[in-house]
Amino acid sequence: MAGLPPDPDCVLPCPDAMADALREALPQFRQVDWVEHTGSTNADLLERARRPGGPPDRPWLLGTHLQSRGRGRAGRTWQNRVGANLMFSCAFDVFLPTRQLPTLAPLIGMATCAALRTRLGAGLRTRLTMKWPNDLLWDQAKLAGILIESTRSGTAQASDHHLIIIGMGLNLEDARALSQSLDRRIADWAEIAADDPVAARATAADLAACAARSWYEALNQATARGFADLPARYAEVDGLAGRMVDVLDDGHLRHTGVACGVDTDGRLLLRNADGVQAISVGEISVRLQR
């Protein structure tokens, strides 16, 4: 494949440099690769995991400067250009009952938000929050999206052995252009860094390693101890708490109420005239009422 022309505005180092920096920062990862261009890092890791005779040891990380078939939640297309987005995926072996897999969406969103807050000055950390199930927000504008996919591990010997692939796209630049094209506010790390010298010191590799490490630790903790502490930890980064929201499914309004956290299954809790309702993780969009 021919190399892409260099982008003078690109804040990412070359792919080899990204891979080297991440290998050093993530010694617990068995494979770390970064490429110039691919279709989808999630799809690539899934294909690699299904390949006969492929490497059995995980976790893996695969990142790219550009995706041509990147996907967000509900099959949405991820818009990107070289240097404007930090895009990577990780594959993990997870040992949990199938019924608990949906809880991973808010767990991973919470863990990512808490981890990236450490790359901000202390006075600005509460401006980085999450919107259930796992979008990251800066001042209520979307900064990053996370896609989690699961399948049975090809080497599984136990019923609770699953392959989990987590992909994230974080906006590094282009928030203004995206806000205009999508007709809603979008945030990027450059905007944050302009106001925060601590954030300005965070490199692209540092942000990716910070998120990937948080996923590794969160999955290990969930396997060992379960999800009993999820509601309390989620409350620390909850960007919807106390807000009136609409819950839509396939474009149809299903519920309206005041968001009041999550339960131990990671379901969004809404309080309305009918009491408190638990909204299941799935292809559901939560929108702030205007």
C-alpha positions in Angstrom: 0.0 0.0 0.0 1.4 3.4 -1.0 2.1 5.7 1.9 -0.2 8.7 2.5 1.2 12.2 1.8 2.4 13.9 5.0 -0.1 16.4 6.6 1.7 19.6 7.7 -1.0 20.1 10.4 -0.7 16.5 11.8 -0.1 16.3 15.5 0.6 12.6 15.3 4.1 11.2 15.0 4.8 8.7 12.3 3.2 5.3 12.8 6.5 3.6 13.8 7.1 6.2 16.4 3.6 5.8 17.8 4.0 2.1 18.0 7.4 2.3 19.7 6.1 4.8 22.3 3.0 2.7 23.1 5.1 -0.5 23.4 7.2 1.2 26.0 4.2 2.6 27.9 2.2 -0.7 27.7 4.5 -3.6 28.6 1.5 -5.7 29.5 0.2 -5.7 25.9 1.4 -8.6 23.8 1.0 -6.9 20.4 1.1 -3.1 19.7 0.9 -1.9 16.1 0.2 1.5 14.5 -0.4 1.9 10.7 -1.0 4.7 8.3 -4.3 3.6 6.9 -6.8 0.8 7.4 -10.5 0.1 7.0 -11.4 -0.4 10.7 -9.1 -1.2 13.6 -12.0 -3.0 15.4 -12.6 -5.2 12.3 -8.8 -5.8 11.9 -8.4 -7.1 15.4 -11.5 -9.3 15.1 -10.1 -10.8 11.9 -6.8 -11.3 13.5 -8.4 -13.1 16.4 -10.3 -15.4 14.2 -7.3 -16.3 12.0 -6.3 -20.0 12.4 -3.0 -20.3 14.1 -2.9 -16.6 15.1 -1.2 -15.3 18.2 -3.1 -16.5 21.2 -1.9 -14.0 23.8 -3.7 -10.8 24.4 -4.2 -7.9 25.0 -3.5 -6.3 21.6 -3.5 -2.7 20.5 -3.9 -1.5 16.9 -4.0 2.2 15.9 -4.2 4.0 12.7 -3.7 7.5 11.3 -6.7 7.1 9.0 -9.8 4.8 8.8 -11.8 4.4 5.7 -14.6 2.3 7.3 -14.5 3.4 10.9 -17.7 2.9 12.8 -19.3 4.4 15.9 -22.2 3.2 18.0 -25.3 2.1 16.1 -23.2 1.7 12.9 -22.6 5.4 12.5 -19.7 6.4 10.3 -16.6 8.0 12.0 -15.5 11.1 10.2 -11.7 11.5 10.2 -8.7 12.9 8.4 -5.0 12.3 9.1 -3.9 14.1 12.3 -7.4 15.2 13.4 -8.3 12.1 15.3 -6.7 9.6 17.7 -8.1 6.2 16.5 -7.2 2.8 18.0 -8.7 -0.4 19.2 -7.7 -3.0 21.8 -8.6 -6.7 22.1 -8.9 -8.4 25.4 -9.8 -11.9 26.8 -12.6 -11.4 29.3 -14.1 -14.0 31.6 -17.6 -12.9 32.5 -21.1 -14.3 32.2 -22.7 -13.3 28.9 -25.5 -11.4 30.7 -22.8 -9.0 32.2 -21.2 -8.0 28.9 -23.6 -5.0 28.4 -22.3 -3.6 31.6 -18.9 -3.1 30.0 -20.1 -0.1 28.0 -20.6 2.3 30.9 -17.7 0.7 32.8 -15.2 1.4 30.0 -16.6 4.9 29.4 -16.2 5.7 33.1 -12.7 4.2 33.3 -11.6 6.2 30.2 -13.0 9.5 31.5 -11.4 9.0 34.9 -8.1 8.2 33.3 -8.0 11.1 30.9 -8.9 13.5 33.7 -5.4 12.8 35.1 -4.0 14.5 31.9 -5.8 17.7 32.9 -5.1 20.4 35.4 -6.9 19.7 38.7 -9.2 22.7 38.3 -10.5 21.6 34.9 -11.1 17.9 35.5 -14.8 18.1 36.2 -15.3 19.7 32.8 -14.5 16.2 31.3 -17.5 14.0 31.8 -19.3 11.1 30.2 -22.7 10.6 28.6 -24.2 7.2 29.1 -23.4 4.7 27.8 -19.8 5.8 26.9 -19.4 9.1 25.1 -16.8 11.5 26.5 -17.8 15.1 26.8 -15.9 18.4 27.3 -18.3 21.1 28.5 -21.2 18.9 27.3 -19.7 18.7 23.7 -18.6 15.3 22.4 -14.9 14.8 22.6 -14.6 11.0 22.0 -16.7 8.0 21.2 -16.2 4.4 22.2 -17.4 1.2 20.4 -17.3 -2.1 22.3 -17.9 -5.4 20.4 -17.8 -8.9 21.8 -17.7 -12.4 20.4 -16.8 -15.8 21.7 -13.1 -16.3 21.8 -11.9 -18.8 19.1 -9.7 -20.5 21.8 -12.4 -20.5 24.4 -12.6 -23.5 26.7 -15.1 -22.1 29.1 -18.6 -20.6 28.5 -17.6 -17.3 30.1 -14.6 -16.7 27.9 -15.2 -13.8 25.5 -13.1 -11.7 23.1 -13.8 -8.0 23.8 -12.7 -5.4 21.3 -12.8 -1.7 22.4 -12.3 1.0 19.8 -12.0 4.7 20.6 -11.9 7.8 18.4 -10.9 11.0 20.1 -11.0 14.4 18.4 -7.5 16.0 18.4 -8.5 18.8 16.0 -11.2 19.9 13.6 -13.9 20.5 16.3 -15.1 23.7 14.7 -15.5 22.2 11.2 -17.3 19.1 12.7 -19.6 21.3 14.8 -20.7 23.1 11.6 -21.1 20.0 9.5 -23.0 18.0 12.2 -25.0 21.1 13.5 -24.0 20.3 17.1 -21.1 21.2 19.4 -18.0 19.0 19.1 -14.9 19.3 21.3 -11.3 18.5 20.6 -8.1 18.1 22.6 -6.5 21.2 20.9 -9.3 23.3 22.4 -8.6 21.8 25.9 -4.9 22.2 25.5 -5.3 25.9 24.6 -6.7 26.5 28.1 -4.7 24.0 30.1 -0.9 23.7 30.1 -1.2 20.3 31.6 -3.3 19.0 28.8 -0.9 20.6 26.3 1.9 18.4 27.6 0.0 15.2 26.8 1.2 13.6 23.6 -1.0 11.5 21.3 0.8 8.4 22.5 0.3 9.4 26.1 -3.5 9.8 25.6 -3.8 6.4 23.8 -1.7 4.6 26.5 -3.7 6.3 29.3 -7.0 5.0 27.8 -5.7 1.5 26.9 -4.2 1.0 30.4 -7.5 2.1 32.0 -9.4 -0.5 29.9 -6.9 -3.3 30.9 -7.3 -2.4 34.6 -11.0 -2.0 34.5 -11.6 -5.3 32.9 -9.3 -7.1 35.3 -11.0 -5.5 38.3 -14.5 -6.4 37.0 -13.4 -10.0 36.5 -12.0 -10.2 40.0 -14.5 -8.2 41.9 -17.6 -7.6 39.8 -19.5 -4.4 39.4 -20.7 -3.5 42.9 -18.8 -0.2 42.9 -19.8 0.9 39.4 -22.6 3.3 40.5 -20.4 5.2 42.9 -17.5 5.4 40.4 -19.8 6.4 37.6 -21.3 9.2 39.7 -17.9 10.9 39.8 -17.9 11.4 36.0 -21.6 11.5 35.2 -22.4 14.3 32.8 -26.1 13.6 32.8 -26.8 13.6 36.6 -29.9 15.7 37.5 -30.6 16.6 33.8 -33.9 16.0 32.1 -33.2 13.7 29.1 -35.1 11.9 26.4 -34.3 8.3 25.6 -34.9 7.3 22.0 -34.8 3.9 20.3 -34.6 3.7 16.6 -35.6 7.4 16.4 -38.7 7.0 18.6 -39.1 8.6 22.0 -39.3 5.8 24.6 -38.7 7.6 27.9 -38.3 11.0 29.4 -37.0 11.7 32.9 -34.3 13.0 35.2 -31.0 11.1 34.9 -29.9 9.7 38.3 -26.9 7.5 37.6 -26.6 3.8 36.8 -27.3 0.6 38.7 -24.8 -2.3 39.2 -25.8 -3.6 35.7 -24.8 -0.4 34.1 -28.3 0.6 33.2 -29.2 4.2 33.1 -31.6 5.2 35.8 -34.4 7.7 35.0 -36.8 9.3 37.5 -40.2 10.4 36.3 -43.8 10.3 37.3 -43.8 6.5 37.1 -40.8 6.2 39.5 -37.3 5.1 38.7 -36.8 3.2 35.5 -33.7 1.3 34.4 -32.8 1.8 30.7 -30.8 -1.1 29.3 -27.6 -0.7 27.4 -28.1 -1.1 23.7 -28.8 1.0 20.6 -30.3 3.8 22.5 -29.5 7.5 22.2 -29.8 9.8 25.2 -30.3 13.5 24.4 -30.4 16.5 26.6 -33.7 18.3 26.3 -33.4 21.9 25.0 
